[in-house]
Amino acid sequence: MLPNYFKMAREMSDIISLYPWQWKGFYVTAFNRIRLWFNRFDLIEQCIPEKGKIVDIGSGYGLFANFLAIRSRDRMITGVEKNPRKTKYAFRGLKNTEFITMDVRDYDLNSCQAITIIDVLHHMNSFEQQEDLLRYCYSGLDRGGVLFIKDVCFEPYYKFFLTRIVDNCLYMGDRFYFRKWEDFRSVLEKTGFRVEYVTLHEGSPYSTYGLLCAKDVV
């Protein structure tokens, strides 16, 4: 992992500079830098349109939304996060970003070129809520738009075990709704998406995967 840290430090210095070390917000900086180190946001970014309206659902401290925004100024990014404590740390001065404190189910999700759901689905309150959100995303995308999902898979098992430990430490007492990626694919295809699996766990200690979901033009 150490070579990956130095690679990240070189190639993502523009993102890292948005989260400088300071006493106020120290945890946020540390959390985001570690998250950037351990996740393949560079691979996900390549799957997202370089311009247009993009909504990041469950945007948290704004790391991935800002990552997308700084990689292309032609993207207009809206981060939707229901936790106000996280939202207040999200805006980092980029003109092509905005962050809203709101449950996404109350947000007018329409005419989007892309929607991203990064490490959110397994934190929802039921499998039914997951499916409702995916259908809502489909209705909010323009034809030809894409939905990108990053979530936790069960393999490799030793990475899944570590991922569970981290989630249980960060979100004590929560129940998690993990789901096989094949099950998500079935739900997404029934909704109308074309689905492509994206490997994300290589080079990361976590058992994560991506699903690139396209809303057909026809």
C-alpha positions, 0 to 999 in steps of 0.5 A: 500500500505504501507505493500506492500512497506515493502514487496518490500523493503525486497524481492527486495533489490538487485534490489533497490540497483541498483538505489542508491539515488544520486543528479545526476539521482535523478528523475530516482531513484525515478521514478524506485523505485515507479514503482517497488513498484506499479507494480507486476514485481515478477509475470511477472518474473515467466512467463519468461524463466530462460535462453536464449535471451530476448528482452525488447522492450521500456526498458526505464530506464532499470528497468524491464530488470535489474530485469530479469537479476538479477533474473537469470544470465542465461538470456541474456537481450537486452533492446531496447529503442528509447529515448537516455536520458533514455538509458544512465541511463539503464545500471547498470553494470550487465554482462548479459544486454545490452541496445541499442538506436534504434526504435525496428522496425529497430532492428534485432529481431530474435531467441529470447526465450522471448520478453517483452513489458511492458507499451509500446503499449498504447504509440504507434502512432496507433492501426495499429502500435501495430498490426505490432509490435505484428506480428514482435514479433511473427516472431522474437521468436523461436518456444516455445518462449513467448511474455509477454505484460503488459498494461492498462485495463479499469477495475476497473474503479477507477484504470483506472482513476488514471492510466490516470491521471498519464500517462497524467502528465508524457506524457503531450500532448500525445495521448494514444491508450488504447485497451481492453485486449480481443481485444489484445487477438483476434489480438494475436490469429490471429497472431498465439499465444496462449494467457493466461490472467494474473491478475496484478492490485491486490495490485497495484493502477493501472489498469494493466493486463498481457498477456502471449503469447506462440508461439506453438512448432508445 
